[in-house]
Amino acid sequence: MMKLNPLTIKKIRRFKSIKRGYYSFIIFAVMIFVSIFAEMLINNRAVIVHYEGKFYLPTYTQMIPGATFGLSYRYETNYRQLAEMFRAEDKGNWVLMPMVPYNAYENDLRKDEFPPFPPSTKEKHYIGTDAVGRDIVARLVYGFRIAIFFSLLLLLVNYAIGVSIGSAMGFWGGKFDLIFQRIIEIWSNVPFLYVIIIISSIMVPNFIMLILIMAFFGWIGITWTMRTVTYKEREREYVLAARALGASNLRIIFKHIIPNTIAIIVTFAPFAVSGGIVALTSLDYLGFGLPPPTPSWGELLQQGWNNLDAWWISGSVVVAMIVTLITVTFTGEAVREAFDPKLHTTYE
């Protein structure tokens, strides 16, 4: 069984003692967990179908044609209609649908009515639909899943580049440091938004391409921080001792200096995640982010701006962003305080 370092245990206890940060972390973790398994709660596929004594699990399996359940077509089953048919027949067959029986791409259109439709418990559009009839709850949850994994992957790429380069600049210094300083100064003056516009005009950026573009400019911030911290750490006794024992420079950087600066790295991580969510939402709002019909908070905000009378569109996104950013910010504050050896701040 893995044993934690006593200092690590002390930091975890300190983190738990900051109640608003600790509860914010729990809320944020639950949000991520729900988004990962969103298909079980928000989907137009049934969770379980019981038909003639057999059980079917359509959610995470391949497409099941309607003919399997005695229907007259061979394309994918409409499980909402199937549930109504089973209830009308009353032969012991039944369908268990998710809480929200719509996916993020499905258009729920009605005769002689035009979307967006307001919130309705009868139709199970609990926060209404967008301008093309897609369920807002589904777009919010699946959009959050895309945004959070986008932010986490962007964080890993930025940290992998920035921590490595920053540590090398601080450790070796001299001409190596000066050359990279000039490179970073030039790189930081490149207009990021213009680059996105130019690339979007040539091709439609996908998920990975957008991460690479943003990582191309996003590694600079952590690089300066790691450079400064490494300058201080390289003169510590443990580094001198490692040199005396014959450790290589790369071993000293990656096995000694970076682990001893983990507090700085962890402290910046929650704020970098919130920054990634805001950046993706902003790009999607401007039309330079992920291509439609990808679920996106920024695209919902754009729809809300174009349909001001449909208050539920923009209102739901604003509330979701406020909750997300508050929980991430409070978690970041608690992490920073837990890893701060001075313990000089008091949170009520």
GIPETA-V255532 format. One line per field, one symbol per residue. phi: phi as a letter, one per 20 degrees, with the letter a starting at -180 (. if undefined). burial: I if it has 24 or more other ideal C-beta (glycine too) atoms within 12 Angstrom, else O. A space follows every 10 residues. Layout:
phi: ???
burial: ???
This chain:
phi: .fdefgffff fffffffeff ffffffffff ffffffdfff dcaeeffbcd clnddccffd dfgdffffdn eecdeffeff fffffffffl dnebcdefgd ecefdeeeec fmccffefgb ffemefcnce fdneffgfff ffffffffff ffffffffff ffffffffff fellfgffff ffffffffef fgffffffff febefegfff fffffgdeef gfffffffff gfffefffff ffffenffff fffedcffge dfffffffgg ffffffffff ffffffndef ffeggbffff fffffecffe ffffffffff ffffffffff ffffffffee ffleddde
burial: OOOOOOOOOO IOOIIOOIOO IIOIIOOIOO IIOIIOOIII IIIIIIIOIO IOOOOIOIIO OOOIOOOIIO OOOOOIIIII OIIOIIOOOO OOIIIIIIOI IIIIOIOIOO OOOOIIIIOO OOIIIIIIII IIIIIIIIII IIIIIIIIII IIIIIIIIIO IIIIIIIIII IIOOOOIOOI OOOIOOOOOO OOOOOIOOOI OOOOIOIOOI IOIIIOIIII IIIIIIIOII IOIIOOOOIO OIOOOOOOOO OIIOOIIIOI IIIIIIIIII IIIIIIIIII IIIIIOIIII OOIIIIIIII IIIIOOIOOI OIIIIIIOOI IOIIIIIIII IIIIIIIIIO OOOOOOOO
